[in-house]
Amino acid sequence: MKGLLMNAVETGETLEMIYLSNKGEISQRRIKVLNINEGSIKAYCYTKRQFRTFKLDNILSIVPFRQHRRGA
């Protein structure tokens, strides 16, 4: 996961993740990673349209974002 995050910082690639909030809520987010810290990442969240900090331990899944094509 760290390699994917570091690559996304360098390339500006958009990622899609499944995230568990501190309240126990699961959400799907599209993000652009800006910075990686010891236990968290700073990112722009396209879903919420805000800059956010996400705990690495709360990321359940993260993959490169692929736009879904209809009819394919």
Residue pairs with C-beta under 8 A, 6 or more apart in sequence:
1 56
1 59
1 62
2 36
4 15
4 62
4 63
4 64
5 15
5 33
5 36
5 41
5 62
6 36
7 13
8 14
8 15
8 32
8 33
8 64
9 33
9 34
9 35
9 36
12 32
13 32
13 64
13 65
14 30
14 31
14 32
14 46
14 64
14 65
15 30
15 31
15 32
15 33
15 62
15 63
15 64
15 65
16 28
16 29
16 30
16 31
16 62
16 63
16 64
16 65
16 66
17 28
17 29
17 31
17 54
17 59
17 60
17 61
17 62
17 63
18 26
18 27
18 28
18 29
18 59
18 60
18 61
18 62
19 26
19 27
19 28
19 29
19 54
19 58
19 59
19 60
20 26
20 58
20 59
20 60
21 27
21 58
22 55
22 58
26 60
27 47
28 47
29 45
29 46
29 47
29 48
30 45
30 46
30 47
30 65
31 43
31 44
31 45
31 46
31 47
31 52
31 54
32 43
32 44
32 46
33 41
33 42
33 43
34 41
34 42
34 43
34 44
34 51
35 41
35 42
36 42
39 55
39 56
39 57
40 53
40 54
40 55
40 56
41 53
41 54
41 56
42 51
42 52
42 53
43 51
43 52
43 53
43 54
44 50
44 51
44 52
45 51
45 52
